[in-house]
Every structure is written in structure tokens, then in C-alpha cells.
Amino acid sequence: MKAAADQREARESLIRGVDKLASARALVIGDIILDAYVWGDATRISPEAPVPVVEVREETRTLGGAANVVHNMVTLGARPLLCGVVGRDREGKEILNRLKSLGLSPEGVLFDPGRPTTVKTRVVAGSQQVIRFDQESRAAVSAGTASKVLRFVEHSVPAFDVIVVSDYGKGMVSGSLMEGITAMAKKLKVPVAVDPRVNHMAHYRGVDVMTPNHHEAGMLCGFEIADDHALMRAGHQLLETFGCRLVLITRGKDGMSLFEAGGEIHHIPTVARKVFDVTGAGDTVIATFSLGLAAALDPKAAAVIANVAAGIVVGEVGTSAVRAEDLKKTLRDASLNGVEIE
């Protein structure tokens, strides 16, 4: 009876934690992407080539990359600020309009006329992605644009509880940018959380929080994470190499593992009932986890909430954001009986 009562209290504590996310002030910096979807059905093969013919039903667009991190924060009740670049094109204007429709200021989004807005277009037949084509430049943003971003960050940081860097390798995140961000953040004691890109590993030294998936964690460490021993080794190595306070490794069907610099390790099993699409799941994890930390939740509690949030979004096809109401409903669900939430 006591164990059941403890679980109920732990569950209610997490639900109260979700309510606290709205109070967290987050600055999100990174690669801004517009995710486009062409939805249809494929019932035949083209006579011109061995490819399916997709009969289009509808087309949709949503915020992606760093903008999807912000979108997730908004649906969790927070009011973050997004900082990054878009092209001076129709898609760039659409992103600004979408931010405004969420009630957010677009002041941190800069136009770079020398590059297009990054657009990822996915063709989905039924629930299966058939192909993706990208409109993008992966070249580093211009030195002038990077300087403007740093000046904006320097002006903005004092107003925030956490800085989140969403690195999709589209040219926004550089070594000099990260050096500037971490220096400013340390001076003001504002934590920096990073969703990493493997080929940018040299940029992340000195960040406080990292949220790689297990493939990325293995590549960052230089070995495959094939068993629990390798997982433990990777978690400790990431903490030591990058000087992090927390490393949260997402592990797909095996849930998540949280490593703390003080030595504590928490393995959190997945709560996903179905997995249709993992697109944007990493955005949901870092959005929820960083908001939890900024709202002064215990790291394990923040990780459990992020785990539940990720379990919701992978059950949807396409980029999606989790709502606070759905998160609390899932936390109340008795089917979480396999998850330790104390």
C-alpha cells in the first residue's frame, strides 16, 4: 500500500512539475528549419521508373529544427525566444509569421540574403515516408551575421534561465559562436544545453547539458554503444570530455539514461506505445528537459517528463509538438506502471 501511495505522490509531483515548465525562460539558438509535408497514397508503381506514384491529398508546413524546439516549449506553456537566421525569401517570412502566430517575438531571427531558408520536404504515402528533399545551404553563416547573433545573445542572456543550442549542421552553430555563448553564460551563471551534431564535437566543451541519442553518443566517444557496459562508458566519457553537469542519452525503444557529474545514473524505460515517426523527437526532449531544469526541477524528474513527452510525439507522423495537457494526461495514465517515477 505504501509503495502504491508513494507512486501516486511521485506521479502528482511530476504533474505539478509540468505546470512549472511555463515559468521557465529559455533562449533557443540554432538552425531554423521549415518542415514541409506532402501527404498522399501510393497504390501503383510508375511506368517511367520503379518508384511509387503518390496521389497527393494535402500539403502542410510546420516549424522545424531550433524553431521546433521553440514550438514544443510554447505548447508546454513557456514563452521562449528564438535566435537564428533565415533567408530573405517566402519561407523565411513564413517562419516569422508562424512565430508571431504562436505569440512569440521574431526579434532574434535575422535575415541573411546570401542563403536560402532551410526547408525539408517529406513525401509521405500512408504513414510511410517515401522521400525527402532539402533546400538549404550548409555553409557557415557570414562573419557579419555571426557577430550580430552574438551581440543579440549578449544583450538577451540576462533575461533567461537557460540557453538551448539546437545544432542541425546548417551553418548557424560554429566554434566561435559557442565560445561566445558559453563565456557569456558562465559569467551570468546561465546553463547551456546542447542537442549536438557529431561533426561539431569540438564546439561543445564547457556546455552544461548534452542530449545526444545513443548513435550520436557513440560517435562522439569513438565507439559503438552495443551493450550496457559501453553505454556506461559513454556516459562517463561525455561528462568528462565536455565538462558537462548532465548528459541525457536517448536510446529509442530502450528509453533514456541520465548521467550526472556527481556520479548518479538513472535509466528511464520508454513509455511509447507506438512509434510511427521519430522526426523531431530530439527537439521535444531538449525542449522539455531544459525547461524542467530551468524551472528548478530535479534532473531525474525533468528527464522522466522529457521521456514521456518524447513517447507522445513519436506516436504521431510528422514533426509535432507535445501539449502540456496531453503530457499531464499521459503521466496520470495507469499504463505507466512499468516506469519508476519516484
N, C-alpha and C positions, 0 to 999 in steps of 0.2 A: 504493500500500500504506500509506504513512504517513497519507494522508488518511483511509483507512478505519479505521486504528488510532486516529487522533485522534477520529473519530466514536464509536467504541466506548467510548473512555475518557470522552468527554463524556456519553454515554448512561449509563454506570455512575455517573458523578458525579451526574447528575440522580436516579438511583435512590437513591443514598445520601442525596441531598437530601430525598427523600420520607420516608425514615426519620427525618430530623431534625425533621420537622414536629411529631412527637409531643411534643417537648421545649418547644415554644413555649407561652407562657402568654398567653391572649387574653381580654380583657373585651369582650363584644359588647353594644352598647346600641342599641335601636331599636324598631321596630314589630313586635310579636309577633302572628303570624297562625296560624290553624289552617286548613290546606288540606284541603278535603273533596272527594271524587270520587264521582260516581255513574257506574258503568260499565255499558254495555249495548250493544244492537244496534238499529239503526233500519232496518227493512225496509219501512215503509209511511208514508204521509202521513196525518195526522189528518183525519177528515171534518169536524171542527169548525173548523179553521183550517189554512192552508197551512204547517204545521210538521211535522217528523218525530215519529213516536211512538217513543220509546226504551223497549225492553223491558229492564228492569234486571236485571243479573246479580249485581252486588255493589256495596257501598259501602265506601270506605276513607277514612282520615284520616291526615294527616301534618303535621309541623311546617312552618310557612311563615314568610316574612319573616325577621326577625332570628333567629327560632328555627331556621329552615332553615340560616342561616349557621352557627349553633352545631352543628346536626346534621351538616353537612359536616365541621366541624372534628373532631367526635367520630369519625366514620368514617375520618378521616385519622390517628387516634391521639391527638389532643390532648384536653385536659380544660378547655374554656373555661368562662367564667361568663357567664350571660345576665342582662341588666338591661332591664326594661321593665314595661309594665302589661298586665293582663288584667282582664276584668270578673269580678264575683263571681257567676259562672254556671257551668253544667255544662261549657261549653267551656273556661273558664279553669282549672277543676280538671283537665280532661283534659290540658291543656298541662303543668301541673305534674307530673302523673303520668307523662307521656311524657318529661319531663326526668329525672325520677327513674329511669325505666327505662333511660335512657342512662348512668346513674351520675353524673348532674350534680346539683349543689345548686340548688334553686329559690330561694335566699335573695334573689336580686336581682330577682325577679319580684313586683311589688306589685299588690295588688287595688285597683281603682278602681270602687267600687259605682255611680258615676254614668254608666258607659259599658259597652257590651257588649264581650265578646271579639270581635276581628275574625275572621270566618270567610268564606273564599272557597269557594264550592261550584261545581264544574265538572261538567257533564254531558258524558260522552264516549261517543260511539257509534262502535264500532270503534276507530280511532285518531284520530278527528276530534272536537274539542271542539265541542259544539253550542251551549251557552250557559253563562254564568257568572252567578251571583247572589251578592251580597255582603251580609253582616250586619256593620255597622260604624258607628263614629262617627269622623268626620274632624276633629272639633273638638279644639282643643288640650287636653291633659290639664290638670287643675286645678293652680292655683299650688301648693297644698299637696303634691300628688303630685309635681310637678316638683322641689320643694325636697327631698323625700325621696329622689328619684333622685339629685340632685346630692350629697347627703350620703353616700349609699351609694357613689357613684363616688369621692368624695374619700377615703373610708375604704379603698376597694379598690385604687385605681390603683397604689400602690407595689408590689403583688404581681404586676403584669403587665408583659409585654414589648411589648404593642401594644393599642391601643383601636380597635375596629372599630365604626363607626356605620352601621347599616342603616336608611336613611330611605325608607319606603314612603308617606309623607304621611298617616299615620293618626293624627297628633296627638302622638306622642311626642317628635319632634325639633323643637326651637324654637331661635330665635336665642339666648335666654338660656342654654339648656342647652348649646349648642355653645360659647358664650363661656366658660362654666364649665369644660367639658371640656378645651378647648384650653389654657386658662390653667393648669389643674392638670397637664396632660400636659407642657407646656413646662417647667414648674418641675421636674418629675421626669425630664425627657428621655425620655418615653414617646411614641412616634409614634402619630398618629391617622390612621386610614384610613377613607374615606367612600365608600359606594355612594350617589351623590347623587340627589336629587329636583330636577327642573329649577326648580320654583317656590319652592325654598328656597335658591337660589344665594347669597343674601346671608348665609346662615348658615355657609358653609364657608370663609371666609377664615381662613388660618392653619393649615389642616389639612396634614398631611404627604403624604398619598397620596389620590388620587381614582381611581375605576374606572368612569367613565361608558361607556355604549355610544355608538356613533357618532351616533345620533339625539340622545341627551341632550347629547353634547359640542357638537353643532352648535347646539342650542337654548341651551345655556349661553353660547356665544360669540356668538349672534345671527346666524348664517348657516348655510346648508346645507353639509354636507360631501359634495360631489358628485364630488370628484376628489382626487388625491394632494396637490395644492397646498393645497387647503382643509383637508385632514387635517393637514398640517404646520403650517399657520397656526393651526389649532385647538389642537393640542398645545402649541405655544409660548404661545398666549394663555392657556390654562388654567393653565400653570405660573406665568405672570407675574401673572395676575389674583388667583389664590388663594394665591400664595406657596407652592405645593406643591414637594416634593422629587421626587415621581414622579407621573406621570399615565399610567394604563393605559387606552387606549381599545379597547373590544371592538368588532369590526367584522363580526360574523356570519360569512358564508362567506369573508370576506377575512382572518379571523384576528384578530390584535391588534396594536396599535402602542404601544410603551412609550417615553415621553418622560422624560428625566432632566433635572433642573435644571442639571446640568453641561454639557448640550449633546448628550449621546449619545441616539440614536434607534435603536430596534430594531423591525423589522417581523417578526412571527411568523405564518407561514401556519397556517390551520386544519388540524386533524388529524381533524375529524369526518367519518366515513364516511357517516353518515346523520343526518338531522335530523328527528325526529318532534315534539319539543316543546321550546321554549326556556324554559318555565316554570322558574324557579329557577336558571337558568344564571348570572345575575349574582351570586347568593348563593354559588355554587360558586367563581366567580372571586375574589371578595373574600376568601372564607374561605381558599382555598389560597394566594393571593398574599400576604395579610397574615401567615399562618403562616410562609411562606417567609422573608419579611423579618424576622419576629421570631426566626426560627431562624438568622439571620445569613447567609442565602443571598444570593448576588449578585442584584441586581434582575432581570437578564435571566433567570437560572436560575429564579427564583421565577415570572416571567411565563410561561416555557415550560411549567413544571409546571402552572400555572393554566390555560394554554391546552389542554393535554392533558386535564386534569380536566373542563373545560367540554365538550370534544369527546365525552367519555363520557356526560355527563348529558343532552345534547341528543338522544342516541340512544334515550332512554327516554321513554315517555309518562307525564306527571305529574311532580310535584315529586319529585326524587330526590337522594340524596347519594352521592358517589363514595367508594369504599373504597380504602384505601392499596394493598391487594393488586392491585386492578384497575388502579390508576394505574401501578404499577410494571410490571405485565404489558404495558400499552399502550406504556410507554416502551421496553420491550425489543423490541417488535414491529418487524420489519424494514420494515413498510409505512410507517414514519415517514421513509422515505428522502428525502422532499421537504422535510424540516424541518431547518433549520440549528440544531444544538443545542450547538455548541462554545461 
